[in-house]
């Protein structure tokens, strides 16, 4: 089965959001970069997906005009097999990625990127429901603390645990970078 790594929304935009923190950035980037480098070494195509939305003004970090819709500083440099810009949570909606994966005979996608519970999880569910096998590489995803509707904090670690719980065995095989690389081929 042919594999493809999708690197979702690993862009500078996030560093310009009020919830952003560097607390988990170094371990995330180490894992993300190891995954990219392992896939490149194994001749697995790596696809870059960037997110752009909201008003197209310089003050919006997700607007191209901001200059922040570009790879995150610290991300391994790689030549993407394809690059897509999305405007929805799923990387498969309105981007042409679905067509590219089909035309390239991809049977399994490997999901990584930012944010764990949003674009990465949404893309995973969409891909599974569309017929792809999915490896969701939890340590190569990043998210941030949130506040629940009742005002209680929701730590990023709890969000990651919840995402792993709801995806595993239903929409994906949740794994680590070494496991994902070991499953190639």
C-alpha positions in Angstrom: 0.0 0.0 0.0 1.4 3.4 -1.0 1.8 5.9 1.9 1.7 9.7 2.1 2.6 12.0 5.0 0.4 15.0 5.3 1.8 17.9 7.3 -1.2 20.0 8.3 -1.1 23.7 9.2 2.5 23.7 10.5 2.7 27.5 10.0 3.7 30.7 11.7 0.1 31.8 12.0 -0.3 30.0 15.3 2.6 31.9 17.0 0.5 35.0 16.5 -2.7 33.8 18.2 -3.4 34.8 21.8 -3.5 31.2 23.1 -0.2 30.3 21.6 2.6 29.1 23.9 6.1 27.7 23.2 5.7 25.2 26.1 5.2 22.1 23.9 6.8 23.5 20.7 10.3 21.9 21.0 9.2 18.3 21.6 6.5 18.7 18.9 9.0 20.0 16.3 11.5 17.3 17.2 8.8 14.6 16.5 7.4 16.4 13.4 10.9 16.8 12.0 11.8 13.1 12.7 8.6 12.0 10.9 9.3 14.2 7.9 12.9 13.1 7.7 12.0 9.4 8.1 9.3 9.6 5.4 11.7 11.5 3.0 14.4 8.8 3.6 11.8 6.1 2.8 10.6 7.9 -0.4 7.2 8.5 1.0 5.7 11.6 -0.5 5.2 14.5 2.0 2.3 16.9 1.3 2.2 20.4 2.9 -1.2 21.8 3.8 -1.5 25.5 4.9 -4.6 27.2 6.3 -5.9 30.6 5.2 -9.1 32.2 6.3 -10.8 35.2 7.7 -10.5 38.7 6.5 -7.6 39.2 4.1 -5.9 41.9 6.2 -2.4 42.1 7.6 -3.7 41.9 11.2 -5.2 38.5 10.7 -2.4 35.8 11.2 -4.3 33.4 9.0 -4.5 35.8 6.0 -1.9 35.5 3.3 -1.5 39.3 3.7 -0.1 38.8 7.2 3.0 36.9 5.9 2.4 34.2 8.5 0.8 31.6 6.2 4.2 30.0 5.7 6.0 27.1 7.2 6.7 27.3 11.0 10.2 28.4 11.9 12.0 25.3 13.1 10.2 22.9 10.8 12.5 20.7 8.8 13.0 22.0 5.3 11.5 19.5 2.7 10.4 19.6 -0.9 6.7 18.8 -0.8 5.2 16.4 -3.3 2.3 18.9 -3.4 1.1 22.0 -1.5 -2.5 22.8 -0.8 -4.1 25.8 1.0 -7.3 25.0 2.8 -10.1 27.2 4.1 -11.9 24.6 6.2 -10.9 22.2 9.0 -10.5 19.2 6.8 -7.6 19.2 4.4 -9.8 17.2 2.1 -12.5 19.9 1.6 -12.1 22.2 -1.4 -8.3 21.8 -1.8 -7.8 19.2 -4.5 -5.9 16.9 -2.0 -8.6 14.2 -2.4 -7.9 14.1 -6.2 -4.1 14.2 -5.7 -4.2 11.3 -3.3 -6.4 9.3 -5.6 -4.4 10.1 -8.8 -1.2 9.1 -6.9 -2.5 5.7 -5.7 -2.3 6.6 -2.0 -3.9 3.9 0.2 -2.7 5.2 3.6 -2.2 8.7 4.9 -0.1 9.6 7.8 -1.5 12.6 9.6 0.6 15.2 11.5 0.5 18.9 12.3 -1.4 21.6 14.2 -4.0 21.4 15.9 -4.4 18.0 17.3 -8.2 18.2 17.9 -9.1 20.4 15.0 -7.7 20.2 11.6 -5.7 17.0 12.2 -8.6 15.1 13.8 -11.1 16.4 11.3 -8.9 15.4 8.3 -8.4 12.0 9.9 -12.1 11.4 10.3 -12.8 12.6 6.8 -10.0 10.5 5.3 -11.2 7.3 7.1 -14.8 7.9 6.0 -13.5 8.4 2.4 -11.8 5.1 2.4 -8.2 5.7 3.3 -6.3 3.9 6.0 -4.9 6.5 8.5 -2.0 6.5 10.9 -2.5 9.4 13.3 0.9 10.3 14.7 0.0 11.8 18.1 3.4 13.0 19.1 3.7 14.8 15.7 0.6 16.9 16.5 0.4 20.0 18.6 -2.4 21.8 20.4 -2.9 24.4 23.1 -4.8 24.6 26.4 -8.4 25.6 26.0 -11.2 26.8 28.3 -14.4 24.7 28.5 -17.8 26.3 28.1 -18.3 26.4 31.9 -15.0 28.3 32.3 -12.9 25.4 33.6 -9.4 24.9 32.0 -8.8 22.1 29.6 -5.1 21.3 29.4 -3.5 20.4 26.0 -2.5 17.0 27.5 -6.2 16.2 28.1 -7.2 17.2 24.6 -4.5 15.0 23.2 -5.7 12.0 25.3 -9.3 12.6 24.3 -8.3 12.8 20.6 -6.3 9.5 20.8 -9.2 7.8 22.6 -11.9 8.8 20.1 -9.7 8.1 17.0 -8.0 4.8 17.9 -9.7 1.8 16.3 -12.5 3.9 14.9 -10.9 6.3 12.5 -7.2 5.6 12.7 -4.3 3.7 14.1 -2.9 6.2 16.7 0.8 5.8 16.9 4.2 7.4 17.7 6.8 8.6 15.2 8.8 5.4 15.6 5.7 3.3 15.2 4.5 5.2 12.1 8.0 4.9 10.5 8.0 1.2 11.3 4.7 0.7 9.6 5.9 2.1 6.2 6.2 -0.3 3.4 
